[in-house]
Structure formats: structure tokens, C-alpha cells
Amino acid sequence: MPSIPIRAAVAPSAAKLVVAGGFGAGKTTFVRAVSEIQVVDTDAPMTAPSQPTDDTTLIPAKTVTTVAMDFGRLTLQRDLTLYLFGTPGQERFWFMWDSLIRGAFGAIILVDARRLADAFGAIDFFEARDIPFTVVVNKFDGELLFSVDEITDALSVAADVPVLTCDAREREQVKQVLVAVVEHSLNRRRQQVLPPALALSANGGR
């Protein structure tokens, strides 16, 4: 498999990334699209008691849901392995998130543009814990209802948070997103350890 170069300096040899987001945003699909191993998942059939809280109106084909985590692995380049941990989306399972994020290098918040409000909980969670994250809008139907700028404004994320798009079913698109996520996390962590003047210089003076 050809490697995809990471442009930021001092990349780790292995990195744990958390794939979070609302119910039905495509987290399990995202992990399965790129994992080079059989994905470890905890899918369980959706049952009648969950119907009042798990709205499947826009995702009628969804019949199972993650109740603990998904786990996959990707060798992004010869000296960089990513370990992907997908979180459960429903609020009643959020108590597991603090365990899943331990040692995380960065996070992906997967967003369904049809249900933007579902992303706010995940955004607040990672902002509060100062974990670098990238917002990724899943193109369910191959196109977006809103522009990236409109989605960025609606989510009110900080100016330095990347907002990307991809089809979570497409391996190459997901790989390119992961490259961007690693680079963003590297840059954020580098700025956190450098003196302010050096961090500004390393970021091109922005």
C-alpha cells in the first residue's frame, strides 16, 4: 500500500484517534472503510424501547447500533499506525467516552448535515477536554445540503478547527481525512508546547 506523507514534523509512530459524533452519523462505517483488520464492534439490534429516543426517520435502514465501541487499525505509512476507536452515539452511552479518549492523540467528530444539532454534544465534550479534533461532514447522498462555510458557522467551532467532508463509505476519502486529522493534531500539540512567539512563527504568523 503506498504511503501518504504527513507534512507536519515529529509524527508519532502510533496514534490513537477517536471517532465520535451523534447517533447514526456513520462512525462504524468510517472505521470499517479503512481498517486493515477485522473491525471489532459492539453492534446490537435496535429494539422497541429505544424508538422514542433513537430517531431513524432519516436513516430508515439502520437496524443496529454501537453500544460500547468500534476498533480498527490502519498503517497510514510505514512508520505510522493509527488505532481507531469509534464511540457510541446515543447520549445514554456517553459515560463510556471518558474511558475511550484516554491517550487519544486526536478526534474526528463525524457530522450528518441533516442533523447538525446532534454534533454539539461531541464538540462540547472535546473542547472541554482540550483534545484536538476535526469536524468531518459525512456526505450520505454524495452531496451536501449546505456549504462547508454554512456548516462551520452553524456549529460555531473555533477558527482553527478544520471542517472537512467525505463519504464515510469510501476508503480513499477516509484515508485523506485521517491524514488531515493527524496533521491538525500534530500542529495543535506543537503549539501547546512551544513558547507563544515560536508557536506563532511555526504556524506561519497566523
VENHU-V420129 format. One record per residue. RES is the residue in one letter. NEAR is the number of other ideal C-beta (glycine too) atoms within 12 Angstrom. Layout:
RES,NEAR
RES,NEAR
This chain:
M,13
P,10
S,16
I,25
P,17
I,29
R,15
A,26
A,15
V,20
A,29
P,25
S,16
A,20
A,37
K,30
L,51
V,45
V,52
A,49
G,47
G,38
F,39
G,35
A,42
G,42
K,49
T,39
T,38
F,46
V,42
R,30
A,32
V,38
S,32
E,20
I,19
Q,12
V,28
V,21
D,27
T,24
D,23
A,18
P,15
M,26
T,14
A,9
P,10
S,25
Q,13
P,12
T,17
D,31
D,23
T,21
T,14
L,21
I,26
P,10
A,12
K,27
T,15
V,23
T,34
T,40
V,26
A,24
M,31
D,41
F,29
G,34
R,26
L,36
T,25
L,36
Q,24
R,14
D,16
L,29
T,26
L,41
Y,35
L,48
F,40
G,45
T,46
P,39
G,43
Q,31
E,21
R,18
F,29
W,22
F,15
M,26
W,34
D,19
S,17
L,35
I,29
R,14
G,17
A,33
F,34
G,43
A,42
I,51
I,48
L,49
V,49
D,40
A,34
R,26
R,29
L,31
A,20
D,31
A,39
F,23
G,30
A,43
I,34
D,21
F,29
F,36
E,23
A,14
R,21
D,18
I,35
P,36
F,42
T,44
V,42
V,44
V,42
N,45
K,31
F,27
D,14
G,14
E,14
L,24
L,22
F,21
S,15
V,24
D,15
E,15
I,31
T,27
D,14
A,23
L,32
S,18
V,30
A,19
A,11
D,20
V,33
P,32
V,38
L,33
T,33
C,37
D,26
A,37
R,21
E,21
R,23
E,18
Q,26
V,39
K,31
Q,26
V,42
L,44
V,35
A,33
V,45
V,41
E,31
H,36
S,38
L,29
N,31
R,30
R,26
R,23
Q,25
Q,18
V,14
L,18
P,12
P,12
A,11
L,14
A,20
L,14
S,14
A,23
N,20
G,9
G,9
R,11
